[in-house]
Amino acid sequence: MLRAEISLEREAFSLAAELRVEPGRRLALVGRSGAGKSTLLRAIAGLVRPEAGRISLGGSTWFDGDAGIDIPVERRRIGFVFQEYALFPNMSARANIAYGVRGAGRRERRARASDLLSVLGVAGRADARPADLSGGERQRVALARALATEPDLLLLDEPLSALDASTRSSAASELSRLLLETGTPAVLVTHDFAEAALLADRVAVLDGGRVVQEGAPAELTAAPKSAFVADLAGAVVLRGIARLAASGLTEVELAGGGVVVSTDRGEGPVAVSVFPWEIELHASAPSGEGDSALNRLAASVTGVTEFGNRARVALALPQPAVAEVTSASVQRLGLAPGTSVEVSWKATATRLTPG
Amino acid sequence: MSPFRLASLLALAVLLSFLAIPIVAIFVEAGPRELVDSLGREGSLEALWLSLRTSLVAVVAILVVGTPAAFLLARRSFRGRAALITVIELPLVLPPAAAGIALLAAFGPQGLVGGAIEDAGVQLVLQTAGVVVAMTFVAAPFYVRGAMAAFEAIDPDLLDASRTLGAGEGRTFARIAIPGARAGLASGLALAWGRALGEFGATLLFAGSLEGRTQTAPLAIFRFLASDFDASLALSGVLVLFSAALLLGVKFLGGTPEASRAAR
């Protein structure tokens, strides 16, 4: 198991975080840029020296500020995938991978590198230089290189961010499969919650150098501890003032107009979070009969972005919001900027966090 | 054509002719025949051979010490780094005569550390070893500056990646940093070697101009000037050819720094 307790001070930046990764598990560090995700990853690797703390993997201690232990990077048995991959430009793909194969003869190293290239489906590009590889191929070579050391821990810094949108989703599912297959515990950094949910089984949300919430992706979406986490997880976040209603539910008067109810408790200024796929759209006022959605608001459409068979519909509630619906619904409701609609969602889908 | 473009072209033409005419003149004045003939004259070949040997030793010393030092300066930030770099660069702007005096004041018999050097059984003043010291002193900054710039330009992720792949600092330096800085190291080396070959003032003051022992090619050129202009020309011609070969060799071996930057 990886245990890391890291505190680190830099100019105008401080990091204090505690992480655990169970054997064979994958943890994603999620947050905005500047939240300290990459620094944390580099500290685990030993590329950045923390001021204090402890880092250990299984029985071996890599860093202990009090005991003065600081095992150098090259002896930590990690595999690191850099954001821009950092492939050695003067070496072929195969040589890049062979560089990391430990304690074997030249022939064996090359053979092992060739095996890894095959596993990742880029055997045909063994002799190509990094500059001649496509983005997707570079990512695979970088992964193969990180695996070449037979690491005890994989560290991946934004492993998909250097890819263009068209290859990104397939690369993501492939990476997810590979991580599961290798069974090596991993810590990965991403700013995309959906990516984190796909690649990792636990997510730690970082904000300003602190872990603000940690849990399984589903836990974070179901019960975000703060508006920040909800927003990061992709929720629509609305501001309002809450008070207890006679029904036992919490009633929130939204800034800019409209009232919604929630099963969560809350008092005073709150942030209301609801996920885009939980918001339903109606052409006219719903009858209310046979409909359990308690929250109904008038809205106007401000934009429609279709992708695949779905569409994201931007709304003015009047606070900005987004609903995710099928393309068929866009057709049926004739959604376009300027269209007036009614939106609804359930009180149980309305999460309240202190605003 | 715009007036500015015209003026720029003119400036380029003036610059090229000013720089090239003296070089061309050497070979017009001394044809290949005279060149070979006058090289046979007493002292010429000896001086050339001495220049080559001493500059080679100086350049190797600069490489061995300067490369890791430049790497350290380029990759670490610490207090006083800027001051340290200024000290290293100082010989670049030092007048050669002043450099010669400085070397005497430091390593001469009555110099700052001259006693210690003498006790160690090393003779520098008026000795071939003194020529090497003078060359190293004036030429080292050319290499170290180039090497620092080349190391600074390496993507730090590449060095980090090497460490994560199990390579220690030494292996990372040898396998990643040096190949990555190759073009810059080579051009720094060519500049330093050229400067060492051309060393005159500091050598004259510190090591003297003893035929066969400290009289390098530039000092021999000066000696021949009064008595045998052809021999001066011939020696100069050889130095020019050698320097040009050095420059071309470096471009061929290291590629241009621009090309290797683009490849990354």
Interface residues (C-beta under 8 A of the other chain):
Chain A: R42 A45 G46 L47 P72 V73 E74 R75 I78 G79 F80 F82 Q83 E84 A86 L87 F88 P89 N90 Y99 G100 R102 R129 A131 R145 A146 A148 T149 L155
Chain B: D155 D157 L158 D160 A161 S162 R163 T164 L165 G166 A167 G168 R175 I176 P179 G180 A263 R264
